[in-house]
Amino acid sequence: MRPVVSAHSQSSTVPALHLPATAAQPSPFATGAAPTMSSREIADLVEKRHDNVKRTIETLVERGVIVRPQFEDEHSTDALGRSRTERVYRIGKRDSYVIVAQLSPEFTARLVDRWQELETQASRPALPANYAAALRELASTVEVVEQQQALISEQQPKVEFYDQFVKADGLLGYQEAGTAAGCYPNKFCNWLKIDHLFYRGKKLMPRSQFVRRGLFEIRPELDADGESHLRGWVTAKGVEHFAKHAPDNIRITSREVKP
């Protein structure tokens, strides 16, 4: 009876920096593909000869019960020093259960345990194969972190701007919007009247082209008598736009801002 091969039966020595001293053997899930089990592993699990397991696999493929598996040729040397090549199939999870059920259904529990080991290994992050690979991975990680930090620095003024001035609904009155845009409120309103606003009765309303651009919104509101009237509001997008494009002569200079 062959001993059952366990994923934990082999040990490896890991030097400083927690990197393997030599390149690891190719893993069927190193590239993120679904884990597979070799036909040799299945033979060990069910305590059958490998050639018998392969014949069973080929028979099931011919009958259309399982898909045709991928394979790899393993090269080895026998006890007499002769070179030999043996084909080894890579089997997916579903088909492995079909094969074991055909060969030795009493060993299904062993198969379940082995798949748990394989899937646990597949979920672990792979260590770099050698020191050069580790250095390349470190350099790549540093570059990504630097790019993220640069993006955060670029976006931070905009985030602080919105947090400070924009209400929960994202709308501000004309004078509030002027203050948020760093302008004198009254001068800001007079500047808006030149091009962006017009009077409808006694109400200043935004022109339709600027509403379509998302700089303003028009919403109804109730007056003290309970009557509904339309009123224009500056959107968060509008505040940002005016903060960039308002003329210098209506802006509050830094010397005029009290600490």
C-alpha positions, 0 to 999 in steps of 0.5 A: 500500500502506498503512503498518502502524500500530504501537502505538509509532508515536505519541509523547506528552509527559508533564509532571511527576508522570508524569501526562498533560497532557490526558485520554486517549482511551477505551481498550477495556480501561480498565475491566478488560474483555478487549482488543479490536481495531478493524476499522480496525486490522485493515484497516491490518494486512492492507492492505485498505480499511476498508469491505471489512473491515467487509463481511467481518465482517458476512458472517461474522456472518450465516453464524454464524462469528463473534459480532456485535461491538460497534461505535462511530460515529466522527465526522470531517471529510473534505478538503472539510470535510464531516462524516462518520460511520463505524461501527467494529467492536470485535473480540475475539481469536478472531474477529480471527484468523477475519477475517484468515484470510478476508481475507489469511492471509499477514498472520497474523504481523502480527496475532499481533504486534499482539495481543501489544502490546494485551495488554501494554498491558492488563496495565499499570496505567492512569495517572490521566487528569488531576491531579484524578483523580490527587489523588482516587486518592492520597486513596483510597490513603491512606485504604486504607493508614490503615485497614490500619494501624489493623487491624494495630494492633488485631490486634497484641496478639492476635498477640503473645499467641498467639506468646508463650503458645500451643504449636504444637498450640494446647493448654495445661495448666490452670496454663499456661493460667492463666499465659498468661491473666495469672492466678495458676496455682493461683488460676486452677485453683481458679476453673475448678473452681467452674464449668468442671471436675469430677473424674473419678476423680483427674483434673480434666475439663472440663464438656461444655458448655465443650468444645462451645464450644471452650474445652477439648479432651479427649485421651488420654495415656499414663502412666508405665506405658503406660496410656492416660488422658483429660486435659483441655486448654485451647485457644487460644480458651479462653486468650483467653476466660479472659484476658478473663473471669477475675475480678480477684482472681486476676489478676496485677497489673502491679506484681507482674510482674517486669521 
